[in-house]
Amino acid sequence: MAKNNKKNYEVNEFDEALVASKSFFEKNKNAIVYGCGSVLVIIIAALLIHQFYIVPRSNKADESLFAAQELFMNGEFDKALNGDGQNMGFLAVADEFGCTKAGNLAHLYAGLCLYQTEKYQEAIDQLEDYSSCGDDMVSPSVIGTIGNCYAELGQNEKAVELLVKAAKKADNNTLSPLYLIQAGQIYETLGQAEKALDCYKQIKNKYQQSMQYSEIDKYIERVTK
């Protein structure tokens, strides 16, 4: 329970995994890269950040975060990131109130905004500045989103390492199959069919209740031909 000198701050829940799979995308005139750089618009899968306790001096951070949060929820990512002229954006909240929990959370939101606006290295920097609360959904989502940033930057070895890590850390039917599919696709592009198969078999054997389970056989068949 919160002490008297603290207040509860509850972050609005997001809908489950806002996923938009684009599969292949063209990077060069004569080459189509099979990767996950463009696979997800963003993963904010059930960011169940429960109650945050913010000390009195961070009331301003609380209010500023909420205003930027509203812009984020409306899809106004640039304004949410940099402010709308009346309210601070996530970058300013993170900078001015960095030692508060609201300031910490602003790093996470800033990273997600930067991901959406295709500023992948900057997104990585913000997401790495976020101190994880250890939540079973939030922590792996952050790791997975960083992995997707690296994929967009063409750093597939780093991307696949983080995606596999995110899947293992999540270990649930919502997030793990998404990251394992992505990791498997990248392994295929790297010519590592056995590692891709391992990712797909994990979904087959462990995540039967996932949405991806119904079509995982086609992935397995593709790498075993």
Sequence and secondary structure as in RCSB ss.txt:
>XXXX:A:sequence
MAKNNKKNYEVNEFDEALVASKSFFEKNKNAIVYGCGSVLVIIIAALLIHQFYIVPRSNKADESLFAAQELFMNG
EFDKALNGDGQNMGFLAVADEFGCTKAGNLAHLYAGLCLYQTEKYQEAIDQLEDYSSCGDDMVSPSVIGTIGNCY
AELGQNEKAVELLVKAAKKADNNTLSPLYLIQAGQIYETLGQAEKALDCYKQIKNKYQQSMQYSEIDKYIERVTK
>XXXX:A:secstr
   TT EEE      S       EEEEETTEEEE STTT S   TT     EEE GGGHHHHHHHHHHHHHHHTT
 HHHHHH  SSS  HHHHHHHSTTSHHHHHHHHHHHHHHHHTT HHHHHHHHHHS     TTHHHHHHHHHHHHH
HHTT HHHHHHHHHHHHHHH STTTHHHHHHHHHHHHHHTT HHHHHHHHHHHHHH TTSGGGGGHHHHHHHHH 
